[in-house]
Amino acid sequence: MAINEFSPATLISIERSFESSSFLEEFQSEPSQRLIAQFIQHLVAQWLEEQVDQGEQGEQGPEKETTDGSYDSTQIIRLGLASLGAFLQANITGPVLEGFEATEAIFVSALAEVKSTTGSKNAIGAANALSPIASLRRLCLRSLEVDGVSPYPYIPHIELFCLSRFIFTSGIVLPTELPEIWSDPRQSLSLLLSWTRLRIHLWHYKLITQPSLGPGSLFTKSGRWTDVPTLQELIERSLLEAETSISEPVEDHEDSEKSQWPQESRIQFHLEEATCHILLGNDAKARTALQLATEISGFSYALSGALGKRTKFQEKNISQLVVLAKSFALSDTNRQHPSNAAPVALPLNDDTLLEKIKFDKDQTNAPTPSVPPELQDLAPEDQPQLRPEDHIILLTEATLRDTFSPADSLTAEEILPFAVRVIDDKSTNWQIYTQALLVRSRIELNRSRTLERAVLQMQAVVDQVIVDTQTSTTSTEKSRSGQDEPVAESKIPSIQITPENQEGRSNTLQKPTSFLPAPKPVESASPQERLRYVNTLSSPPRWHLESELAYAWTAVGSLISALEIFKRLRLWPEVALCLASAAGTDDQDGRGSGGEDKARGLIRWRLFHHTSASSDTSGIEDDGDLDNAEVDVLSLKATDFCGPERSPPPPNAPRLFCILGDIENDPQHYQRAWEISNRRFARAQRSLGELHLRKQEWKEARDAYQRAVAVNRLSPDMWNRLGDIELRLGNFPDAAEAFQRAISTADNISGGDDARTWSNMGTALLSWYRQIIREKKDHEDKLKNDDDTNLLGDMVSTKRAAELGKPAHKLLRDALIAFKRGATLADSNWRIWDNVITLAASLSPNPDLDDVVLGLRNVIRIRKTEEALDLDVLTLLVREATKTPPATSSGEGGGEAVYEPTRGTIESKVIFLFEDEVVPLITTNSACWALVSRLRAWRRDWAGALDAAEKAWRTAVGGGVSSALSASSGAQDQQGNWLVNVEVWDAVVQRTSELVAAYENYGSRLDSIGSRWKGKARSAVRSVMGKAKESWEGDERWQTLADMMEDLR
């Protein structure tokens, strides 16, 4: 078929043709075998080229090959899709690939032919120690390394994925570059296959992601640990190309927006797009893609509430979360191919919780604005059947919420109904139902009453996937295949469940066993059904699933079970981390000296040869296939492996070196990890930077982090850390730039757009501003002193600001914006709000009073004590608010009414702040009462002003007297005693003077005082003078009180 004759319908028909045939049949044709030979030739040439680049001696590889044009494009695409489908069947969904030996022989034969033609028999993959298929698989694994990160090294049948990747993404067999100008985009095969390339790159990313680097590192959250920016950029570019292909409308169609792809395909694409963004950590884009899929499907769902009972002893119905969902229409595909096969959902069997929420059938469904009209009449316990695509939409919604929401009980309560809605529905697809059980298990791991069911359900899912994807092999078959199936080092007897008519043990054949009884035939499904939606689901590979199970076992306290799983999977970094975290004490049998020493021994065994080549180490020192050496990893000693470094290094050597550097605190290990990864493994420089920070080597730490961000410019954590270091070194422009990069690259997984980053950026900008002011002052001083030496050379910060077009006042304003954003994100941190107040009050020529009021309100809200009141800031607010005289207005009886400023003005905000927030907190600060009196007097609230003045005077006088009357008062009490302390005595005199002035100015305006104001004023002055006569008679302030007394006669 010619390239320009391809259409989406053609590609879909090729995919559906495998529903009635096996994937492996496609490998038997002569063109397919020629293409496999070309793939292996390309693989060998790529490997030899790497050896030459690394300076190693090797044979000259074949010239770069190009397609000879004799392949039929349909055959090429069929082989590529068959190879990818067979790989996913073997590693993701099952069942076992039957008859793969014939296909494996094709690859081995092609490899032997390439070796004979290139003369590299002893160079490729250490052929003297490995079988041919094992050598080929090692070449495949090396070809998948990205940015110093290797995939899981024991992936079965990895050659199938690499063949598919070669066909669709290499550009040698099929075109990958989009034409700059084309008359009809439908004629571009490259654009048509962009969706397939996206799937290839996305599965490559999933193979690169390391299994469970932490207890909470679910497969969908692996983006926070995966550091492969090159592959991420490739995925994003492929995603844009695929969107162009999917959204391209059909020509000469009445509906200009009608896509050339069918509805079902467009729904699946947007679901795959959402899954892609979830893995990469793009919350907003994932939600947009999910919304598009929902709109195209016509699916309607909502998270709502309904009355029901959750426990067996519950008497009254209370509101329970439930997902109401209704499909637009059932597709013909689902009607023609019904599926009843589904894994068993284990019962809860709890003595308190019900198996399912029992909803009240008599409740009346009142119209709810948040629930769509078509869902208003749905009963929670009797909802209609959903389509498979709609099931996936619900599971994607649950995964999206789980990935980007805080890990708390509220989030779990919101996510669980989505999985329950799929599980309670009739199964429409085996893989979808399996994924729903997995999602529910992840949620139930966080609750004590559902923890047991969650672990066992996850174990059941893992058992079925392992049994369905792991072939039965004998020891000779394992040797021939290069041992690509992980096996346990420890010889622990396995429990098998066998039928009554069979013997319980076989000496020649070890079949895959399961923890729970093997699934019945009705609980399994065909490969075609399992693979139908595998790309739209976030189904993890089996090694990810098993490692997730390992951490589930740790949740119930079974660390040994987790360790055994990691050992069986040969996840040596995880085994080492598990040992180091356990930090066990000396074993009674003397096999190890503690968890950390065992971890050191394990890592060194993987990276270095034995210290001495003695005869008793032959079982450990294996220069060939190290993974097949029968070793008890818990007995390894770090001191036994100090020999030369292994060459070639094992898979994931950069990560192993980093873990060893963390344990031994040796910077050379980080440097070696950096060199092995061809200076692409950012974690090596990040760990090296942290080591320098612990030693307070600031400049070296900065250099390390600069190299790390140069490799991975999309990590907000590393940009944040670099900003902290630059801030510590006083490089404020560079610090501000680093924090800005952290914010711009922020996502919902790695953070970056948080209060700490914004606050630090505000600090950097403020320090930059102050540095410019300081440089300007120094420059002016030099000009005054006629010092012409290096006038402009010292103004580094000023030059940098000028280059970026940021004058000093702009930096100050940006700093305020940064502090406000940080305070908004962490509204319980009063220190950030205090920075907002300080910065807003220091703006020139006019302070930002609105931000001052906002900040002060929040500081008071958080601290709720008198210590939160800043007298200088309050004085500024009162001074600015009372600058202009209030408008006059008449009240009842012809007198002046209390002034009420217009709502929203700064005067109104200041008045509400004082009356509602400040006044309730004042207990000992007389100056604050004086400000309240002044503000009330400006409003013509004479009674309130006089009341505040009296309280200010009592506050100033009362505290000192109580201290003076205490016979045991110490130095600290005397400090606030106005009979001893001069400053406090001065405050008492000032408050007394203000009170006398208040009586004089406001007393006559009040009916309750009137002409008696002089008597009240004399009484106040006489009281102070009587108490202070012995201590302050003859003092200047004493004379002030005497003059006041004379004026009041």
N, C-alpha and C positions, 0 to 999 in steps of 0.2 A: 504494500500500500504506500502510495506517495505521501510525503510529509504533509503537503498542503491539503490532503484529503481528510486529515484528522479533525475530529470534533469531540466535544464532551461526551456525546452519545457513544462514539467509538470507544473512548477510554472506559466508560462505564460498562460497556458490553464485554470488554476484555476482563475487567475485574469480576464480573458476574459469571464469566465462563468457568471460573475455578470452583463454583459451587457444586458442579457435577463431576469434578475431576480432582486428582491429587496434584499438589504443587510440584512434587518431585518428578512427575511425568514430563514436565517441560525441559528437564535437564538432559533427556536422553537423545534429543535430536542432534544432528551433526552441526548445524549452525550454532546451537547453544554451546556445544563443546568447544567449538572454535572461539567463541566469545569468552568462555571461561579461560581458555589458554591465553587469550589476549589480556584478560584481567590479571592473571598470575604473572605474565610478562611485565605488565605495568607495575605490579606490586614489587617484584624483584628489582626492577630498575629504580624504583623509588628508594628502596632500601640501600642499594649499592651507592646511589647518589648521596644519601645521608652519611654513609661511611666515608666517602671521599671528602665531604664537607667537614667531617669531624677529624680529618687527618689520619684515618685508619687505612691500612693497606688492604686493598680489595681488588677484585677483578673489574674490568670495565663492563658496565651494564649495557644492555641493548639501547639503541637509540629510541628517542621518544616516539611512541607509536601513534598512528592516527588510523581512524577507521578506513577500511578499504572500500567501503561503499557497497559491498556485496550482501550486507545484512538487510533483511526486510525489517522495516521499522516496527511492524506489528510483532514480529518474533522477538525483537529486542525488548520491547515494552513488556511482553508477556513474560519473558525470562526475568526481567527486573522485578516485576510485581510478584511472580512466583517465588523468587528468592527472598524478597522481603516478607511475604506471607508465611513461608516455611520457617523463617527465623522467628517471627512473632509467635507462631504456633509452638515452637520448641521452647521458647523462653518466657512467654507471657501467659498464654491461655491454655496450651495443651490441645488435644492429647498428643501422645508420643508420635514422632515422625516414623511411620512404618517404612522399612526398606530403605533407610538412608545409606546403607553400606554401598549400594551401587552408585549413588551420587557422590559419596565420599571418594570412591575409587576414581571417578572422573577428575576430581581436584588433585588427587595424588598423582595420577598419570600426567596431568598437565604440568604439575610442578617438576616432575622428573624430566619431562621434555625440556622445560625451560632451563633446568640445571645443566643438562647435557649440551644445549646450544650455547649457553653463556660460559660454560666451564667454571661454574661456581659451586661445585658439589659440596665442598667442605666449608664454604664461607657462609652459607645461608642458614641461620638459626642453629648453628652448632649441630650439623647433621650427624656428626659422629655420636652424639648423645641423645638426640631426639628422633622420634619417628617422623616420617615425612609430613603427616597431617598436623602433628604438633608444631613442626617448623613453620608450616603455612599459617597456622593460627597465630603464632607469635609475630609473624610478619604483618598479619591483619591487625593485631592489637597495636603494633607500633605505628601503623598507618592512621590509627584513630586517635593518637595522642594530640592534644591541643593545649598550647600555652603551658607545657610542662605537666599537664594533668593526664593521667592514663585512665582508660576505662577499667572496669572490673576485669581482672586478668583471667578469669575462669569461665567466661561466657561460652556456653556450648554452641557449636555451629556458627561461630562468629564470621566464618568465611562467607556465609550466605548473606549476611548484612553488608559486608564489604563489597560483594559482587553487585548487589543492588545499588549501593552508594556509587560504585564505579560507573555503572550504566547511566544513572540519572544525573550525577553531579560532576563527573570528571570533565565533561565537555569533549571527550574523545569519541564516544559512541553516539550520544544524542546531544543536540545543541543545548547550551545553557545560557548563552548571552542573548538578551532581548534585542531585537533590531531597533535602531534609533527611529526609523520611520517605516511603517508598514501600512499598506492600503487596507488590509482586513486583519485585525488582531487574531481572528479565529484561525487564520492560516499559519500563525506562528506556533510551531510545535513546542518551542521553548516556553512560550507563555502558557500553553495548555498544560504542560507538565510541571509548571511552577508549584502547583499544589502538592504533587508527588515529591518534588524536591524539598518542600517545607516539611513534609512528613519524615523524610530521610534525615534532615538536619535536626529535627526535633527528637527523633529516636536516638540520634548520635548524642545529643545533649543528655538524654535520659541515661544512656550508657556511661557517659562521662561522670555524671553525678555520683558521688560516693554514697554507699549505703549507710544511712543512720549514723551521722557524726555526732549525735547527741540524743538524749531521751525524747526530746520534742521534735526531732528532725524527721517529720513525716516526708514521704516522697514528694508531695506537692509543695513542701517548704524547703526543698533542697537548694533552691536558688540562693539562699543566704550563705551557703557554704561553697557553692560552685564558683570558681574563679576562672572562667574561660571567656573573656570579653570578645575574643576573635570569633568564637562560635556563636555567641549571642548576637553580634552584629550581623553575622551571616543569616541567622534565623530571622531577624527583623527585616532584612532586605528581601528574603524569600517570602516573608509574610506580605509585604507590600506588593510583590509581583503576583502572588496568588490572589490577593484582593482584587487586583486589576483584572485578572482572568475571570474570577467569579462574577464580578459586577458588570462585565462587558455586556451590553444589551444586544439583542438579536436585530439584525438589519431588516428593514422593510416590515416591521411589525407595528401593529396599531399602538401597542403600549410601548413607549420608548424606553421604559424602565424594565421591560421584560428581559430577564437574564437568559443566556443560552444554556445554563445549567438547570436541571430540574429542581423542584422545591426541596426534595429530600436531600439532595447534594448540598444545596445552599445552607440548609439547617445544620448539616454535619460540619460544613466548613466553619461556620461561625462558632460552633461548639468547640471545634479544634482550635480555633483562634483564641477563644476564652481560656482553654486549657493551656495553650502556649503562654499567654500573658500571666496566668497564675504561676507557672513554673519560673518565669522570668521576674516575677515580683511586681507586675504592673496592675495595680488594683483597678484603677479607673478604666483602663482599656479592656480588661477582662470583663468588667460589668457591662460596658458598652456592647461588646461582642455577644454576651449572653442575652442582652436585651434584643439585639437584632435577630438572633435565633428564635427567641420567643415570639417576636412579631411575625416572622415569616411562617412559623408553625401555626400561628393562631391560638397558641396555648395560653391559658389563663390560670394563674395560681396566686395565692395570697397566704401569708402567715397570719392567722387570726386566732381567736379564742372561743372556747365553748365550755359549757358547764359539764363537769364530769368528775369521776373518782379515780384516784391513782392507787390507793392502798386498799387492802382487804378490810380494814377496820374503819374506814372513812364513812361517816354517816351523812354528811352534807356535801352537796356538789359545789365545787369551786371551779374557778376559771382555769382551763388547761389550754396550752398552746396546741394548735392543730394546723396542718396545711390543707387548704381547700384547693383542689385542682380539677381542671376539666379540659380535655383535649378538644380541638376543633372538629376533627373527624378521624376515624380509624382509616389508615391507608390500606390499599388493596394488598400490599405485600404482607401485612400482618394478618389479613383475613385468609390469604391463601396458604400462609406458612405459620400456623399457630405453633407455639412451643410451650410445652408443659414442663420441660426439664428445668430443674433448679436445684441448687444446693440446699441442704436442710438448714433451716433457721432454728438454732438451738433454743429450747424454752428457758425462761428465766429461773423458774423453780425457787422463788424467794418466799419467805414466810410472811412478808409484809406487802411487797409491791405486787400489783396485779400484772398478769402477762401483757395486757394491753389496757390502755385507758378506757374506762367504761363511761361513755358519754350519756348524758341524760336525754332520753328519747322524747320527753315531753316538753323540752324547752322550746320557747318561741324564738324564732330567728328574726330579731329586729334588724331593720336595714342599717348597715354599717358603712360609713363613707369610705373607709379604707379597703373594703371588699368590693371587687367588681360586681356589677349587676348580675352577670351570668352565674356567679357563685353564691348569690344570696340564699338560694333555696336548697343548697346542698346540705345533706345531713353528714356530720363528721364521720359516723360509723358506716355509712352507705354511700360511697362515692363511685363515680363511673370509672370504667377501665381507661387507662392512659396508653398512648402510643409509646413505642420504645424511645423515640427522640425526646418525648416529653419527660420520660423517666430520667433520661440523661440530663435534661435541663434542671430538674430538681436536684440531682446529685451534684451537678456543677455549681448550683447555688449553694449547696451545703459545703462543698469544698472551698468555694470562694470565701464564705463567711469564716470557715475554720482557719483558713490560711492567713487572713488579714485582720482577724479580730483578736482582742486580748484573750489569753487562755484563762478563762474564768468560768464559773458555774452558769452565769447568765448566758454566755455565748453557747455553751453546751446545750442549754435548754432551748435556744433558738434554732440550733442546727439539727437536733435529733428529730423533730417532726418531719423534716424533708426526707430523711432516710426511712423513717417509719412509713411514710406515705407510699414509697416504692415497694417496701417489703410487704406491706399489707395488700398491695395490689396483686393481681394475678401475674405471674411471671411471663414476660414476653420475650426475654432473651437471657440466656444463661450467664453471660459475662456481666450484663447490667445488674442482675440480681446478686451476683457475687460481689460486685463493687458496692452495692447498697449494704450488704452485710458487713463489708470491711469498713465502710464509713460509720455505721452504727457502732461497731466494736471500738473504733478510735474514740468515739465520744464517751462510751460507757466505761472506758478505762479510768475516767476521772471521778467515778462515783463508787463508793465502797459496796453498795448493794448490787451493783451491776458489773463489778470488776471481774468476778469469776466467769460470768457468761461471756464477757468481752474477750478474755484471754482464750477461753475454750473455743469460741466462735472463730477467732483469728487463727487458732491452731487448726481448726477444721478446714478453713479456707486454704491455709498453707499446705496442709496434708494433701488436699485434692489437687492443688496446683503442682506440688512436687511429684506426686505419684503420676500425674498426667503428663509431666514434662521430662521426667527422669527415666531414661531407658534402663532396662535390666541388663547388666553387663557382667561378664566374668572378668577375672583378673587378667586374662590374656587380652580381652577386648580393650580393657583400660590401658594396658601397655601399648597396644597398637594405636589407640586414639590419642595417645599423649596425655592421658589423665586429665581431660578437661572437665570432668565432673568432680566437684569437691567431695572429699571423704574425710572422715574424722581420723585424727592421728591416734587418739586413745581407743583402745580396743574394748569398747563398751558393748555388752551384748544388747542386741535390739529386740524389741518385743514385736512379734508378728501374730496376726490373726489369720488363721488358715481354716478352710472348710473342714468338716468332719471327715470327709473321705480322702483327705490328703495328709501326708506326713507333716509334722510340724517343722522340719528343718531340711534344708538341702545343702549338700556339701559343695556343689559345683556352681550353683546359681544363687546370687544374692539379689532378691527382688526389692524394689523400693517399698519401704514400710511406712506406716502412718501411726500417729499417736492415738487417733480415734479409729473406730471401725471404718473400713474402706467404703467409699460411696457405692450405692447401688446403681445399676444401669439407668434407672429412671432419673437419677440425680446428675447424670452427665449429659453432654451434648456434643454435637458434631463439630469439627474444626471450623466449618463455614459459619455456623451460628455464633461461635465464640469470637471469631475474627470480624464479624460484620460491623461492630461498633468499637473495636479495640482502639482506634485512633482518636475517637471522640471522648473516651473515658480516660481518667487519670490512673489507669491500671499500672501498677509498678511491676518491674521485672521480678522474677522469683527470688533473686538474692536480696533485693530491696525488701520484699515481703517477709522473708525469713529474718532479716536483721530487725525489721520492725517488730516482729514477733519476739525477738530476743529482748528488746527493751520493754515489751509488754510483760514478759516474765520477770524482769527486774521490778516491775511495779508491784508484783505480789511477793517480792523478796527472794526470788529464785535467781540469784546471780550466777550460780553454777550452770543453770540451763542456758542462760544467755551466753556464757563463756563457751559452752560446748557448741552452740549454734555458730558462733563466730569462728571457732576452730574448724568446724566442719566446712564452712564456707571459705576457709583460708583467708579471712579478712584480717591479716596480721596487724595492720594499724589499729583496728578495733579491739583485737585481742590485747595488744599492748596497752591501749588506753584503758581497757577494762581492768587489767591487772594493776596499772598505775593508780587508777582511781580507788580500787579496793584497798591498796596500801596495806596488804596483809602482813601479819607478823610472821616470824619464822615458823616454817612447817615442822611438825613433830617428826616427820620422816626425813628431814634434812634435805629435801629436794630443792629448796630455794631459800633465799635470804630475805624475802619480802616481796610485796607486789611491784614496787618500783624497780627492784633489781631484776625481777623476772622479765619485766617489760624491756629493760635495757638489754638483757641477754637475747630476747626474741628479736628485737630490732637489729642488733649487731649480727645475729645469725643471718638475717636477710641481706645485710649490706656488706659484710666483711668475711673473708676467709678465716679459717681456724688459725690460732696463734702459731701452732706447730703442726707439722704434717705427720703426727705420730700414727701408728697403726691402729690404735684403739679408737680413733675418731672417724673411721671409714664410713660409719653409718650417718655421721653428721656432715662430714666434709664431702659434698657431692658436687663435683665441678660440672656435671651435666644438668639434669633436670632437678633443681633444688626442691621443687614442690613435691616430688615423689619420694624424697628422703623420709624414712620412717623415724620420726624424732618426737620425743616427748617434750613439747615446747616449754613446759613448766620446769624442766630440769636444766635448761640452758643457762650458762654462766656468761656474764658480760666479759669477764677476763679471758674466756676461752676464744673470743673472736676479736682479736686485735691485729689480725693479719692484714694483707693487702685488700683493697676494695674489690668487690666482685665486678667482673667485666664480661658481658655487658651488665649494667645495673639492672636490678629486678624492676618489675612494673611498680609504678608509684614511688620510685626511689626518692624523688624530691620531697614527697610528703613524709616518708620514713625518716629521711635525714632531719626534717624539721621536728618530728616527734623526738628523735634522739637528741637534737639540740635543746629542746624543752626540758628533757630529763637531765642532761649533763651540763646545761648552761654553757655550751661550747659554741662560740660564734663561727668556728670553722665548718661546723655541720650545716649551718644556714648558708654559708658561702658555697659549699659544695652542692647543696640543693639548687641554688641559683644557677650554678654553672651547668649542672646536668640538664636542667630544663631549658638550656639555651637562653637564659636570662628572661624567661617568660613566666616563672612561677612567683607571683607577687607575694604569696604567703611567706616565702623565705625571707624577703627583705622586711616584711612586716614583723616577723618574729625577731629578726636581727635588730630592728629598731626598738622593739620592746625590751630586748636585752640591754641595749645601750641606755635606755631610759632608766632601767633599774640601777644602773651604775652611774646615773646622772651625767652621762656623756651626751649632752644635748645636741651638739653639732653632728656627731656621728649618727645619732638617731634621726636627725632631720634628713641627712643624706640618704639613709636607708629608706625612709618613707617617701622621699622624692623619687627614688628608683621604683618603689612599689606602685605609686600612682601613675608613673610614666607607662607602666605595663597595663595596669587596670585603672582606667580613668573613670570607671562607673561605680566605684566603691565609696559610698558616703562615709563609711566608718574610717577608712584610711585617710580620706581628705580631712575628716574631723580631727583625727589624731595629728596629722601634719599641722593643722591650724593651731592646735594646743602647743605643739613644740615651737612653732614660729612665734607664738604669743609669749612663750617663756623666754625666748631669745631676744625679744624686743623688736622683731621684724614685723611690725604691725601691718604694713601694706600686704606682705605675703600672707600673713595670718588671715586678714580679711578676705583675700582672694581664695584661700583654702576653704574657709567656712562657706563662702558663696558657692564654691564647687560642690561642697557636701550637700548643701540645700538643693542645688539644681539637679543633682543625681539621686536625690532621696527617693525612696520607695517605701511601701508598707511593710517590707520584710527587713531591710537593712537599716531603716531609720534614716537620720540625717535632717529631716524636717521636724526637729524637736526643740523643746525649750532651751536645752543646754547649748545647742548649736547657734540658735538665734541670739542668745544672751552673750555667748562668746564672741560672735561677730559684732554685736554692739560694743563690747569691750574693746575689740580690736580697732573699730572705727573711731571710738572715742579717744583711745590712746594715740591713734594716728593723728587725730585733730590736735591733741595737746602737743604732740611732737612737732607739728607744723607751727603752732603758736610759739613754741620754745625756739625753734630754728629762726623764726622771724624776729624774735626778740634778740637772740644772739647776733643775728645779722645787723640789726639796728645798732647794737652796742659796738660792734666792730666798726661800723661807719662813723659812729661818734668818736671813737678812739683812733680814727685814721689807720685802722689795721686792715690792710688790703690782702692779707695772706689767705688764700683759699676761701674767698668769699662765697662762691657758689658750690664748692666741693662738699661742704658740710650740710647742705640743704637737700639731703637725699629724699626724705619724705615729701618735701615740697615739690621736688621734680617729679616724683612718682605720681603725686596727685594731679599735677599739671598735665602729665602725659595721658592720664585717664579722664581728664576733663572734670575733675571733682574738686571744686574750691573748698576751703575750710568749712564754710557754713553748710555746704552740702553734706560733708562727712558727718557733721554734728546732727543734721536732720536725719540722715540715714541710720545713724546710731540709735536715735530715738525710735525710729520705725522698727529696727531690729529688736530693741528691748521690749517694745510693745507687743510684737509678735511672740517673743519668748514668754512674756508674762501671760499672754492669752492662752498659750499652750499649757503652761504650768501655773494656773491661777491660784494655786495654794502656796506658791513660793513668794513670800513677801519681799525678799531681797531683790528680786528682779523688778517688782513693782516700785521698790524704793529707788532703784536705778532710773526707772522711768520718771519718777518725781524729780530727782536731782537734775536729770538731763533736760527735762521740759522746763524747769524753773531757771536754768542757766542759759537758755536760748537768748540771743540778742538779735535785734534791739528789743524785741518784745517776747516775754516768756509765753509758752503755750499753756495757758491757764486751764484749758479744758482737760489736757492730759494730766496736769498736776492734780486737779480734782479727781479725775478717774483713778489715778494711782493711789492717792491718799484714801479714797473710799475702799479700795481693795486691800491696802495695808491694814486699815482699821478692821475690815471684815475678817482678815486672816488672824491678826494678832489679838484683837479684842481686849487690849490693855491700854492704860494711859501712856505706856512707853512708846506706843505707836504714833503719838502726836509729836510732830516735828514743829517746834515753836517758830523757827525761821520760815518754814513753808506756810504755816498758818498766818504769820504776820504778812507775808507777801500776798496771800489771797485777800486778806482784809484790806490791805493798802490798795490793791488793784481794784477791788470791788467798790470801794468807797471814794474813788477818785472823782467821780462826777456826782453832783448833788441829785437826790431823788426828785422825781416829779411830785408836785404838790397836789393834794386832793383833800376834800372836806369829808369829815366823818359825821357821825350822829351828833347832834347838838352844835354843829358849826365848827367843831374843833378839827385839828389835822388828824387824818386817819393814818394807820400803820401802812407803810409803803410795801406793796407786793410787786416785785419786778416781774416782767413778762417771762413766761415759762420758756426755758431753753437758753436764756441769756446767762452770761457768766455770773452776774449778780445773783440770779435765782439759784444756780448750782451751788454757789458758795454758801448762801443762806441755808439751803437744805442740808448741805454737808455739816455745817456747824450745829444746826438745831437737831438733826436726826442722828448724826454720827459722833460728833465731837463732845457735845454737852453730856451725854450719858457716861462718858469715860472719865471726865475730869474729877479727880479726888484730891490731889495735893498740889497741883500746878496752878498757882494763882495768876500767872501771866496769861494762861489760856482763858480764864474767866474774864480778865481784863479785855482780851480781844473780843470775847462774846459781848461784853458790855458796849464796846465801841461799835460793833456791827449792828447791835440792836438800836443804839442811839441814832445811827445813820438812817435806819428804817423808821424813825420816829416812834419806836416802841419804848416809851419812857419808863413804863413800869418794868419791862423786861431788862432794860439797860441798868436801872437802879438795883434790881434784884441781882444781876450778874456782878455789879460792883461790890455789893454787900458780900456775896459769896467769895469774891476774890480777896476781900479784906479778911474775912474769917479764915479762909484757907491759909493766908500768909501768917496771920497772928496765931491761930490755933495750934499749928504744928510745933512752933518754937516753944510755946508755953508748956506743952505737954512734956517736951524734952527737958525743959528747965526744972520742972517739978519732980523729975525722976531722980531719986537720990543715987541710983546706981548707973546713971547715964555715962557712957564711955566716950571715947574720942569720936567714934562714928556718929553717935547721937549729937554730940556738941557741934558737929559739922553743919547740921541743919538747924541749930538753935540760934534764933535771931538775937538772943540776949548775949551771945558770945561771938558769933560769926558776923563779920562786918558786911559781907555781901548779902546775907539773908536779912540783916538789919536794914540795909538800904532798900531791899524789896518791900519790907514792911512799911517803911516810910512812904514809898512810892504808891503802894496800894491804899494807904491812908489818905494820901493827897488826892488820889483818883476818886475815892469814896466821897470826900468832902466836895469835890467838884461836881460829882453826880448829884449829891443832895442839893447843891446850889442851883444846878442847871435843870434837873428834872423833878425835884421834890415839889416845887410850887405848882407843877403841871398835874400832880396827882392829888385827888381828893383825899386819899388816905393819909397824906402827909401834910400837904399845904404849907402853912406858915411854920410848922414845927420842924422844918428841915434843919434850922440852925441848932436846935437842941440835940437832935440826933447826931449831927456832925460833931458838936462839942463833946458829946458822950464818947464817940469813937476815938477822938484825938486824946481825950483825958485818959481813956483806958490804956492806950499805948504808952503814953507818957508815964503813967503810974507804974507800969511794969518795967519800963526801961530806965527809970530815973537812976537807979543804983548803978547800972552798967554803962549808960551812954550820956549822962548829964554832962553838958559842956561840949558835946560833939557837934559837928556842923549840921548833921541831920536832926539832932535834938533841937537845934535852933530853928530849923525849918518847921518842926511841929509847934514850937512855941509861937512862931509868927502866925501860923494858921489859927492857933487858939486865940491870939490877940485879934485877928480879923473877924472871928466869929462872935465876939462880945457885943 
